[in-house]
Each structure stands twice: as C-alpha cells, then as structure tokens.
Amino acid sequence: MFMKILFFYCIFSITIFAQEKGVSVSLKPSIGLTYTHSSKSQNDRENLEWLLNLESSLNYASENFHFDSDLFISFGQIVKDGSIPEKTQDVFILNLMPSIKLIDTPSLRLFLQSKAETQLKRGYIDDQETQFLDPLFLTHTIFAGEKKYLIETNEDQELKLTYGIGYSFQQIIKKHYVLSSENIPKSDAEFINGPSAVFNLNFSKQLSEDVSIGVPLNSLFLMKKDFFKSISNSRFSSLLLCSLEFRFLSIQYTNRLVYDKELSNRRQLDQSIVLGLKFTLG
C-alpha cells in the first residue's frame, strides 16, 4: 500500500485603497487552494478544495453625514475526481448604512442600516435545499447610537465602534424554501419586525514596518415576537474577519455565525483559515 498526500495553501490578495475628500474605497479579493492526491493499491484519488473571499468597502464622511457600506462574499468547493463538486462554504452579505448627526454632546447619530444576507449557489440547510436569493434575509434597521473612534485614527491604526439600539423590519424572500414556522409555503415573502441591537467594530494596527493586524466585526441581534417567553424567538448574525500580515505572508480567519430557528434549530457556523501570499496595490 502506498499513500501520498500533498497539501498546498495559497492566497493571492490584492488590496486597493483610495481616499480623497472624505471618500475611502477598499477591495480585497483572495483565493486559497488545498490539493490532495492519495494512492492505495489500484485506487487513485485527487481532490482540490478552493475558497474564494472578497472583502470590499465604500465609505464617505462629511461633518454631519456619513455613509458606510461593505460587501463580503465567500465561496468554496471540493472538486473530486469523477464526482460532482461539493460546496463547502457560501456566504453573501451586503451592508449599507447612512447616518446623520443628531447632537454633539452626548454624541448621538441616527442610522439606517440595510443588510442583505443570502448564498450564491445551490446548497442545503439541514434537509432543505437553498438557492441564490432563496432564502434572502433583507433587514432594515433604524437605530440611534454612536460611531466612536476609541483611539486616534491615522495611517498606522484605527479602532472604530458603531453601536446602538433601534427597531428592525425584516423581509424573508423565498421561492421554494419553507421556514420552520410554516407547515406549507404561504407566500414568497415573510415579514418580521422587532427591537434590535447593532454592534460593529473595526480595528487595524500597523505593529511594525512588516507586521499588521486587522479585526472587523459586524453583528445584528433581532428580538422577534414572544422573545420574552423564549429567547429562541430571535435572530443573531455576525461576521468576524481576522488577519495577520507579515511582509508578503498573510493568515486570514473567517467566522460566520447565524442563529435563527426559521432556518434551523442548530446554529449555522462557517469557519476558514487561509495561509498564503499577499500583494498590495495602492
């Protein structure tokens, strides 16, 4: 018997950053690959697993009006010799958040957050089949809160918190997907509303000329009807991205967590770690 296994991790990442007159833009695509080849007697197997991530943001800030937006896409598959590709990760999140200043002291802003969460290709949650925009969770949240810089922002570091409490209006758009609260599909859309809380964090620091770290976190908590009778009547979603970069090397960790009993009684958790090479433009 002879077995040979080769693992190969690679990430090609390009970061484009531009800032002019209060506008900042960033684009960071990356791809990771793992190749495995095994041989047992007369049986040869070749597997290729790939993971594509895309992080993008567009922000604008004036004295009173701010506009923040970000897009995150993560998609991965295992491609086996002689088999249909199997999806391992699939996340699509688009977030738009304009805000205006209400008062200076204490600092208070009024936010409108529109957040879309879905997947790109066919897959399954438990035994239910999912498709692109089926289901789509579209959540509009009006909240009062604060956008606070905890440390002085410069080219080398940033620590920004955005948080507040408000009210969310959620539209669940679906075609064939059946929510757990439905015995049979009732319509192509369901509407849910309730009090909510938003907590976003963005931390980045240049530790030295060659070493930098970044930790963005976006989370939303929605209380549904009868929440005080059972905390399961809620939805919590979060996206955590951690990166450590040393010269041309990069380690990226992604954590996507969703708890919503309309999808499943179990939590939905996707995690990935990619180690590889990084190239920066701009």
N, C-alpha and C positions, 0 to 999 in steps of 0.2 A: 504494500500500500504506500502510495506517495501523495503527499498533500503540499501544495504551495499556496500561500495566501499573501497577497501584496495589498497594502493599504496606501493610498495616496491622497493627501489633503492639499487642496489648492484653492486660493481665493484671489480673484482679480477684482480689485476695488478701485474705482475712480471717484474722487471727491471733487466736486466743482462748487466753489463758494464765491459769491459776489455780493458786495454790499455797497450801496450808493443811495444817498438821500433817504435813509431810513428803511431801505428795502434790502433784504438778505435772501439769498437763494442757495440751496444746497441739494446735491444729487449724489447718491452713493449706491451704485449697484455692486453686487458681489456674487460670486458663484463658488460653490465648494463641491469637490468630487471625491468619491471613495470607490476605488476599483478593487474587486476581489476575484481571484482565479484559484480554483481548487481542483485537484485531480485525485480521484480514487479509482484504482483499477482501470476499468474502461470508461469510467464516468467522469467527464469534464464539465465544470461549471464556471461560468463567467457572469459576474454581477457588476453593475455600475450604478451607484447611487449618487444623485446630484441634487444640490439645493441652491436655489436662486433667491437672493434677497434684494429688495430695492427700498431704500430709505430716501425720502425727498421732502423738502420743506420750502415754503414761501412765506415770508413774514414782512410786515410793514408796520412802522411805528411813527406816529406824529405826536404832538403834545397831548392831544385828548383821545385820538382814535388809534386803535391797534387792530391789526388783522394777522392772525396766526393760522397756518394750515400745514398739515403734514399728511404724507401718504406712505403706507407700509405694505409691501407685497412680499410674501414668502411662499415659494412653491418648490416641492421636491418629489422625486420619484426614484424607485428602484427598477432598473431595467435588467431583466434576467434573460439569458439566452433561451429562446424558444417559448417565452411566456409574455403575456400582456403586461405592460408597465404597471406597477403598483404605486399609487400615490402615498407619500409618507407625510407631507405637510402642505397645507393650503390655507393661506390667510390673506385677506384683502381688507384693509382699513383705511378709510379716508376721513379726515377730520378738518372741519372748517370752524374757526372761532373768532369772529369780530367782537370788539368790546369798546366801550366808551367810558371815560372817567366821570364819576358822579360827584364825588367830593374828595378834597385833598387830605383833610385831617378829620377822622381817621381815613386812610386811603381806602377807597371803595370804588369798584368798577362794576358795570353791568355787562354781562357776557351773554352771547347767543352761540351755543355750540351745536353744530350739525355733524353727526357721526354716522357713517355707513360701514357696516360690517357684514362680510359675506365670504364666499370662496370662489375660485376661478373655474374648477373643473369638477366633473362627476366624482362623488365620493359617498361615504356613509357615516352617519352618526348613529351608533347602536345598529339597528337593523334598517334604518330609514335612509333612502337614497337622497343625496343632495346634488344640486347643480349650481351653476353660476346664477346669482340672484334668487336662488330658491333653497333656503330662505335668505332674505335680506333684512337685516335689522337696521332701521333708519330711525335715529333718536335725535330729537331736537330738545335742547335743554336751555332754559332761561335761568340764569343764576346770578346772584350778587356775591362778589368775593374780591379777592386781591390778587394782583400779579406783582410779585415781590422779588427783588433781587437781594439775596441774603449776603452776597459778597460783591465787592466792586468788580464790575464786568470789564474785561479788557481782552486783548488778543490771546492771553495765556489762560484765562479761567472765566467760568461763568457758573453761577448757581441761581437758578430761577424757579420759583414756585408759583403755580396758579391753582387756586383752590376756592371753593365756595359751595353754597347750598342753594337749591332752587327747585324747579319743577320740570319734569321731563314728559314729553309726548312722543311715544314710540309707535312706529308703524312697522309691522312684520309683514313683508311682502312675500308671497309664496305662490307656487303653482301646483305642485304635486305633494309637497311636504306637509305632513299632518302634525300639528302641535300636540303635545301631550295632554293639553286641556280639551282637545277635540276628539270625539269618537269618530266622526267623519269630517272631511273638509267642509267648512261652512262658506268660506269666501276666499278670494285671492289676497285679502289683507285683513289683519287683525290690529286693533288699536288698544294701546295700554298707556296709562298715564299714572303719575305719582310723584311724590317728593324724591329728590335725588341729591347726590353729593358728587363733586368733581375734585380730583386731586391729580395734578400734573407736576412733574419735576424734570428739570433739565440741568444736569451737572456735567461740566467738562473742565479739564485742567491739563495744562502742559507741565508735567512734573520736571522735565529737563529738556534739553535740546532734542533728545532722541525718544523720550518716553511721554506718552499722553494717555489719558483715560476719558471715557465718556459714559454717562449713565442717564438716558432718557426713560421716563416712566409716565404712562398715561393710564388713568383709571376712571371708571364711572360706576356708581352704585345707584340703583333704582329700586325704590320701595313700591311694590305692586299692591293691589287690593288685598286686604286681610293680612298685611305684613305683620301686624302686632299679634295676630293669632298664631302665625307660623312664619319664621324668618325665611322659610323656603320660598315664600311668595316675594321673590326679589330677583334682581339680575345684577351680577357683578362681572365686569370685564376689565382686563388690564393687559398692557403690553409693556414689557421690560426689555430693554436692549442694553447690554454692557459690552464695552470694547476696551481692549488694552493694546496699544500700538507701540512697538519698539523698532525704530528705523523703518525698514521695509517689511517687518513682520507684524501680523495682526491676529488677535484672538477675539472672536465675536461670540457672545452668548445671547440667545433669544429665548424669552419666556412669554408665551401667550396663554392666558388663563381666562376661562369663561365658566361661570356658574349660572345656569338658567334651567329650571326644571321644564320649561317649554321645549327645550332641546333634549335633555336627558336628566335623570336623577343623579347621574355621576358628573363630576367636573370634567370639563374639556381642557386638557393641558397639552401644549406643544412646546417642546424644548429642542434646542440645537446648539452645538458648539462647532465652530469652524476655525481652523488654524491655517494660516497661509500668508500670501504676499499682498502688499498694498502699494498702490501707486496713486499719487495725488496730483491733480491739476488745479491751478488757481490758488 
